[in-house]
Amino acid sequence: MTKQDLSLLGREDAFSLIGNEWMLVTAGTADKCNTMTASWGGFGYLWNKPVAFIFIRPERYTHVFIEQQERLTLSFYAPEYRKALQYCGTTSGRDADKAQACGLTPVQLPTGAITFAQARLTVDGRKIFQTEMTEANFLDKSILTRWYGEREGGLHTVYVVEIEGIYTA
């Protein structure tokens, strides 16, 4: 993987990148990590820093790893990896080695964060803020009803991550 200037992210369509292409959120160490597919999040500028923000339900196994680590990665893939991303979004790392099952090769970045050799783009970040969503904070209750009313699982934890590196394959 080659480290790129942060401006590389500005050349990507962040809406398509996250919402349509999906991403893998990965946290852990070289010895033990977990990854999950996500399609909610974004990029921006907050507190004079380039940031990403992501939403992870506390029930997800990856949540445990994110809570334990200072760093995480957001990685993006070519279309031929769509099945791998689907698998990583529907199978728990408690039950299977998702990377091995999908043929993904873990790579440790210089910061210690984990990504995969097959990623076309990896965002390496350090957690700087987190909060738990609460029902009371939903101003538009139809969103709460649509996304949380009938579904299993709790409200998401929101993480803001300072982007400290961008890597390409």
C-alpha positions in Angstrom: 0.0 0.0 0.0 1.2 3.5 -0.8 0.5 6.5 1.4 -1.3 9.3 -0.4 -1.9 12.9 0.3 -5.2 13.6 2.0 -6.4 15.4 -1.1 -6.9 12.0 -2.7 -10.1 11.7 -0.8 -11.4 14.9 -2.4 -11.3 13.3 -5.8 -13.7 10.5 -4.7 -17.5 10.8 -4.6 -18.0 10.3 -0.9 -21.7 9.7 -1.3 -21.2 6.8 -3.8 -18.1 5.6 -2.0 -19.9 4.9 1.2 -23.6 4.6 0.2 -23.2 2.6 -3.0 -19.8 0.9 -2.9 -19.9 0.2 0.8 -16.8 0.0 3.0 -15.2 -2.3 5.5 -14.7 -0.9 9.0 -11.8 -2.8 10.6 -10.2 -2.6 14.0 -7.9 -4.7 16.0 -4.3 -5.8 15.9 -2.1 -7.9 13.6 -2.9 -10.9 15.9 -6.7 -10.4 16.1 -8.9 -8.1 14.2 -12.5 -7.9 12.9 -14.1 -6.2 10.0 -17.7 -5.4 9.0 -19.4 -3.9 6.0 -21.0 -0.5 6.5 -22.9 1.9 4.2 -23.6 4.7 6.7 -21.0 7.4 7.4 -19.3 10.3 5.8 -16.3 12.6 5.5 -15.9 16.2 6.5 -13.9 18.8 8.4 -14.5 19.2 12.1 -12.4 20.8 14.9 -9.9 21.9 12.2 -9.3 18.3 11.2 -10.2 16.1 8.3 -12.6 13.5 9.8 -14.7 10.5 9.0 -17.8 9.6 11.0 -19.3 6.1 11.2 -22.2 4.4 12.9 -21.8 1.0 14.6 -24.4 -0.9 16.5 -23.2 -2.2 19.9 -24.2 -5.8 19.0 -21.7 -6.0 16.2 -18.6 -7.9 17.0 -16.5 -5.2 15.4 -17.8 -2.7 18.0 -15.8 -4.6 20.6 -12.6 -4.1 18.6 -13.3 -0.5 18.0 -13.9 0.1 21.7 -10.6 -1.5 22.5 -8.4 0.2 19.9 -7.4 3.8 19.3 -7.4 3.4 15.5 -9.6 1.9 12.8 -9.6 1.8 9.1 -12.3 2.4 6.4 -11.5 0.5 3.3 -13.0 0.5 -0.2 -12.9 -2.1 -2.9 -13.3 -2.7 -6.7 -16.7 -4.1 -7.8 -15.3 -7.7 -8.0 -15.2 -7.7 -4.1 -18.9 -7.0 -3.7 -19.6 -10.6 -2.6 -16.9 -10.4 0.0 -18.4 -7.2 1.3 -21.8 -8.8 1.4 -20.4 -11.7 3.4 -18.6 -9.4 5.8 -21.9 -7.6 6.4 -23.9 -10.7 7.1 -21.5 -13.0 8.9 -20.3 -12.4 12.4 -16.6 -12.6 13.2 -17.6 -14.5 16.3 -18.6 -17.4 14.1 -16.0 -17.3 11.2 -12.7 -15.8 10.1 -14.3 -13.4 7.6 -11.0 -12.4 6.0 -10.0 -15.9 5.3 -13.4 -16.9 4.1 -13.4 -14.0 1.6 -9.8 -14.3 0.5 -8.8 -11.0 2.1 -5.2 -10.5 3.2 -4.8 -8.4 6.4 -2.1 -5.8 6.2 -0.8 -3.8 9.2 -0.3 -0.1 8.4 2.7 1.8 9.9 0.3 3.2 12.6 -0.6 -0.4 13.6 -4.1 -0.1 12.1 -5.3 -3.1 10.0 -6.6 -3.0 6.4 -6.6 -5.6 3.6 -4.2 -5.9 0.6 -7.1 -6.0 -1.8 -8.4 -2.5 -0.8 -8.2 0.0 -3.5 -8.4 2.8 -0.9 -7.9 2.8 2.8 -8.6 5.6 5.3 -6.6 5.3 8.5 -7.9 7.1 11.4 -7.7 7.8 15.1 -10.9 8.0 17.2 -11.4 11.4 18.7 -15.1 11.4 19.7 -17.9 8.9 20.3 -21.4 9.1 21.6 -24.4 6.8 21.9 -27.5 7.7 19.9 -30.6 8.1 22.1 -34.3 8.1 21.1 -34.7 11.6 22.6 -32.2 13.1 20.2 -34.1 12.1 17.1 -35.9 15.3 15.9 -37.5 13.4 13.1 -39.2 10.5 14.8 -40.0 8.8 11.5 -36.3 8.0 11.1 -36.3 6.4 14.5 -39.4 4.4 13.6 -38.1 3.4 10.2 -34.6 2.4 11.1 -35.0 1.2 14.7 -38.6 0.5 15.4 -39.1 -3.0 14.0 -35.5 -4.1 13.8 -33.4 -6.0 16.2 -30.5 -4.3 17.7 -29.8 -1.1 19.6 -29.1 2.4 18.5 -25.7 3.0 17.0 -22.6 4.4 18.5 -21.4 7.3 16.5 -17.6 7.6 16.1 -15.7 10.6 14.7 -12.3 9.6 13.5 -9.4 12.0 12.6 -8.1 11.0 9.2 -4.3 10.6 9.5 -3.5 8.6 6.4 -4.9 7.6 3.1 -3.5 4.5 1.3 -4.0 3.1 -2.2 -3.1 -0.4 -3.5 
